[in-house]
Amino acid sequence: VQLVESGGGSVQAGGSLTLSCSVSGQTEGPYCMGWFRQAPGKQREGVAAISAGSGSSYYASSVKGRFTVSRDNAKNTLYLQMNSLKPEDTAVYYCVVVVNGARGQGTQVTVS
């Protein structure tokens, strides 16, 4: 399975970004998927997750109310809408297939 994130960039505090994760090569599923982030010098943090059928989702307390995870199974794509961004959201964001840990190469988000 291959996961490719896109949509990262540099924004000012209070701005918005939408990350996308395109999934290919997956012969089974869909599976629960999520996003985590890694900032320099900080522990990896699970940001959000969404069930296979989009019926349930999870958010870290640090992003709840600001981030929204969604998916389009027909397009094999996972999204993360990020609003009201803060400097502490700066990190490399990765999408992950929760069941097996497969992840993409990450996309950098920088908030100043």
C-alpha beads as a LAMMPS data file, in Angstrom:
LAMMPS data file: protein, C-alpha beads

112 atoms
111 bonds

1 atom types
1 bond types

-500.0 500.0 xlo xhi
-500.0 500.0 ylo yhi
-500.0 500.0 zlo zhi

Masses

1 110.0

Atoms # bond

1 1 1 0.000 0.000 0.000
2 1 1 1.213 3.505 -0.825
3 1 1 0.111 6.674 0.938
4 1 1 0.965 10.120 -0.380
5 1 1 0.220 13.244 1.623
6 1 1 -0.160 16.688 0.121
7 1 1 -1.449 20.120 1.036
8 1 1 1.094 21.197 3.590
9 1 1 2.648 24.619 3.556
10 1 1 3.339 27.768 5.506
11 1 1 0.512 29.848 6.934
12 1 1 0.058 32.558 9.500
13 1 1 -1.550 31.842 12.813
14 1 1 -5.297 31.749 12.467
15 1 1 -5.105 30.456 8.932
16 1 1 -6.320 27.212 7.428
17 1 1 -4.933 24.306 5.458
18 1 1 -6.408 21.108 4.110
19 1 1 -4.211 18.043 3.939
20 1 1 -4.965 15.163 1.615
21 1 1 -3.726 11.591 1.674
22 1 1 -4.093 9.486 -1.440
23 1 1 -4.056 5.729 -0.872
24 1 1 -3.204 3.206 -3.545
25 1 1 -2.370 -0.448 -3.762
26 1 1 -4.677 -1.453 -0.951
27 1 1 -6.404 -4.708 -1.884
28 1 1 -8.621 -4.926 1.201
29 1 1 -10.471 -2.509 3.382
30 1 1 -11.321 0.291 3.740
31 1 1 -9.720 0.526 7.167
32 1 1 -9.698 2.981 9.981
33 1 1 -7.229 5.705 9.092
34 1 1 -5.721 8.633 10.861
35 1 1 -3.259 11.457 11.017
36 1 1 -0.349 11.932 13.355
37 1 1 2.274 14.630 13.535
38 1 1 5.900 14.872 14.520
39 1 1 7.504 18.122 15.558
40 1 1 11.254 18.485 16.198
41 1 1 12.089 17.632 19.763
42 1 1 8.547 16.539 20.570
43 1 1 6.821 13.210 20.883
44 1 1 4.768 11.896 18.021
45 1 1 1.151 12.875 18.507
46 1 1 -1.942 11.203 17.163
47 1 1 -4.068 14.015 15.782
48 1 1 -7.225 12.455 14.401
49 1 1 -8.672 9.183 13.194
50 1 1 -11.761 8.120 11.319
51 1 1 -13.489 4.776 11.026
52 1 1 -13.723 2.909 7.744
53 1 1 -17.250 4.053 7.070
54 1 1 -16.802 7.541 8.526
55 1 1 -19.246 6.729 11.290
56 1 1 -16.941 7.718 14.090
57 1 1 -13.899 9.883 14.559
58 1 1 -11.336 10.755 17.186
59 1 1 -9.484 13.972 17.853
60 1 1 -6.640 14.835 20.144
61 1 1 -7.656 17.409 22.722
62 1 1 -5.097 19.804 21.270
63 1 1 -6.954 20.005 17.939
64 1 1 -10.562 19.278 18.860
65 1 1 -12.865 21.940 17.496
66 1 1 -10.258 23.171 15.008
67 1 1 -9.450 20.116 12.882
68 1 1 -11.846 17.898 10.949
69 1 1 -10.950 14.492 9.542
70 1 1 -12.909 13.068 6.634
71 1 1 -12.535 10.536 3.876
72 1 1 -13.829 9.710 0.448
73 1 1 -13.562 5.957 0.014
74 1 1 -14.566 6.176 -3.634
75 1 1 -11.480 8.312 -4.223
76 1 1 -9.298 6.422 -1.722
77 1 1 -8.479 9.748 -0.107
78 1 1 -8.244 10.906 3.477
79 1 1 -8.476 14.583 4.433
80 1 1 -7.603 16.773 7.367
81 1 1 -9.164 20.230 7.415
82 1 1 -7.185 22.430 9.779
83 1 1 -8.612 25.756 10.904
84 1 1 -7.480 28.356 13.413
85 1 1 -3.940 27.106 13.107
86 1 1 -1.483 27.876 15.887
87 1 1 2.318 27.943 15.895
88 1 1 2.272 24.810 18.043
89 1 1 0.607 22.975 15.149
90 1 1 3.895 23.205 13.246
91 1 1 5.016 19.669 12.448
92 1 1 5.325 17.064 9.747
93 1 1 1.928 15.464 9.306
94 1 1 1.573 11.821 8.310
95 1 1 -1.450 9.795 7.349
96 1 1 -1.571 6.238 8.590
97 1 1 -3.560 3.065 8.096
98 1 1 -4.324 2.255 11.705
99 1 1 -4.549 -1.523 11.333
100 1 1 -1.050 -2.024 9.955
101 1 1 0.795 1.240 10.522
102 1 1 1.431 1.946 6.857
103 1 1 2.130 5.626 6.455
104 1 1 3.125 8.213 3.929
105 1 1 6.248 10.329 3.654
106 1 1 4.660 13.238 5.473
107 1 1 3.902 16.825 4.589
108 1 1 5.308 19.834 6.419
109 1 1 2.970 22.323 8.054
110 1 1 4.515 25.530 9.365
111 1 1 2.480 28.098 11.278
112 1 1 4.049 31.432 12.141

Bonds

1 1 1 2
2 1 2 3
3 1 3 4
4 1 4 5
5 1 5 6
6 1 6 7
7 1 7 8
8 1 8 9
9 1 9 10
10 1 10 11
11 1 11 12
12 1 12 13
13 1 13 14
14 1 14 15
15 1 15 16
16 1 16 17
17 1 17 18
18 1 18 19
19 1 19 20
20 1 20 21
21 1 21 22
22 1 22 23
23 1 23 24
24 1 24 25
25 1 25 26
26 1 26 27
27 1 27 28
28 1 28 29
29 1 29 30
30 1 30 31
31 1 31 32
32 1 32 33
33 1 33 34
34 1 34 35
35 1 35 36
36 1 36 37
37 1 37 38
38 1 38 39
39 1 39 40
40 1 40 41
41 1 41 42
42 1 42 43
43 1 43 44
44 1 44 45
45 1 45 46
46 1 46 47
47 1 47 48
48 1 48 49
49 1 49 50
50 1 50 51
51 1 51 52
52 1 52 53
53 1 53 54
54 1 54 55
55 1 55 56
56 1 56 57
57 1 57 58
58 1 58 59
59 1 59 60
60 1 60 61
61 1 61 62
62 1 62 63
63 1 63 64
64 1 64 65
65 1 65 66
66 1 66 67
67 1 67 68
68 1 68 69
69 1 69 70
70 1 70 71
71 1 71 72
72 1 72 73
73 1 73 74
74 1 74 75
75 1 75 76
76 1 76 77
77 1 77 78
78 1 78 79
79 1 79 80
80 1 80 81
81 1 81 82
82 1 82 83
83 1 83 84
84 1 84 85
85 1 85 86
86 1 86 87
87 1 87 88
88 1 88 89
89 1 89 90
90 1 90 91
91 1 91 92
92 1 92 93
93 1 93 94
94 1 94 95
95 1 95 96
96 1 96 97
97 1 97 98
98 1 98 99
99 1 99 100
100 1 100 101
101 1 101 102
102 1 102 103
103 1 103 104
104 1 104 105
105 1 105 106
106 1 106 107
107 1 107 108
108 1 108 109
109 1 109 110
110 1 110 111
111 1 111 112
